[in-house]
Amino acid sequence: MEEFTKEQLAKYNGQDGEKCYIAYQGKVYDVTESMLWDEGDHQGMHEGGIDLTEEMDDSPHDDDVMEDFPVVGTLVE
């Protein structure tokens, strides 16, 4: 499984034809195919290519939503 730094993850922001990856609790997920992540934007609340671990507490959904997306790697410090 691929390892991503925050700088590498930032390249996968879903814009300009790039895939859209987000990190949560150390795992990197591919949300590219989700209609809720249109061109790297999650309903005007979040952008792709970032670690959403801390922000998930304020989201209107539980973290089990992450199970719908493939894990493509791990986030390293």
C-alpha positions as semicolon CSV with decimal commas, in nm:
position;residue;x (nm);y (nm);z (nm)
1;M;0,000;0,000;0,000
2;E;0,131;0,343;-0,091
3;E;0,241;0,590;0,175
4;F;0,154;0,959;0,142
5;T;0,292;1,263;0,318
6;K;0,055;1,559;0,358
7;E;0,242;1,730;0,075
8;Q;0,193;1,432;-0,157
9;L;-0,171;1,397;-0,058
10;A;-0,231;1,763;-0,147
11;K;-0,158;1,683;-0,514
12;Y;-0,468;1,462;-0,526
13;N;-0,715;1,747;-0,484
14;G;-0,961;1,643;-0,755
15;Q;-0,892;1,947;-0,971
16;D;-0,759;1,967;-1,326
17;G;-0,826;1,599;-1,391
18;E;-0,646;1,474;-1,078
19;K;-0,793;1,203;-0,860
20;C;-0,946;1,316;-0,532
21;Y;-0,797;1,160;-0,219
22;I;-0,868;1,241;0,144
23;A;-0,714;1,107;0,462
24;Y;-0,895;0,995;0,775
25;Q;-0,738;0,834;1,081
26;G;-0,418;0,750;0,897
27;K;-0,580;0,593;0,591
28;V;-0,600;0,757;0,248
29;Y;-0,927;0,712;0,061
30;D;-1,011;0,764;-0,307
31;V;-1,332;0,968;-0,326
32;T;-1,290;1,056;-0,695
33;E;-1,604;0,873;-0,809
34;S;-1,830;1,018;-0,541
35;M;-2,081;1,271;-0,671
36;L;-2,045;1,444;-0,333
37;W;-1,683;1,530;-0,419
38;D;-1,735;1,716;-0,747
39;E;-1,395;1,833;-0,877
40;G;-1,244;1,800;-0,531
41;D;-1,508;2,003;-0,351
42;H;-1,728;1,839;-0,086
43;Q;-2,043;2,048;-0,090
44;G;-1,851;2,370;-0,029
45;M;-1,731;2,242;0,309
46;H;-1,404;2,062;0,235
47;E;-1,146;2,034;-0,039
48;G;-0,977;1,718;-0,156
49;G;-0,616;1,638;-0,085
50;I;-0,629;1,696;0,291
51;D;-0,652;1,508;0,619
52;L;-1,011;1,529;0,745
53;T;-0,957;1,344;1,073
54;E;-1,020;1,644;1,299
55;E;-1,297;1,786;1,084
56;M;-1,500;1,464;1,083
57;D;-1,622;1,536;1,438
58;D;-1,817;1,833;1,304
59;S;-1,964;1,653;1,003
60;P;-2,334;1,565;0,978
61;H;-2,252;1,198;0,915
62;D;-2,071;0,923;1,105
63;D;-1,727;0,801;1,012
64;D;-1,871;0,474;0,879
65;V;-1,934;0,665;0,555
66;M;-1,564;0,610;0,483
67;E;-1,634;0,239;0,434
68;D;-1,790;0,327;0,097
69;F;-1,455;0,436;-0,048
70;P;-1,147;0,236;-0,142
71;V;-0,837;0,273;0,072
72;V;-0,541;0,359;-0,151
73;G;-0,272;0,413;0,109
74;T;-0,165;0,543;0,446
75;L;-0,081;0,891;0,566
76;V;0,266;0,930;0,717
77;E;0,406;1,222;0,914
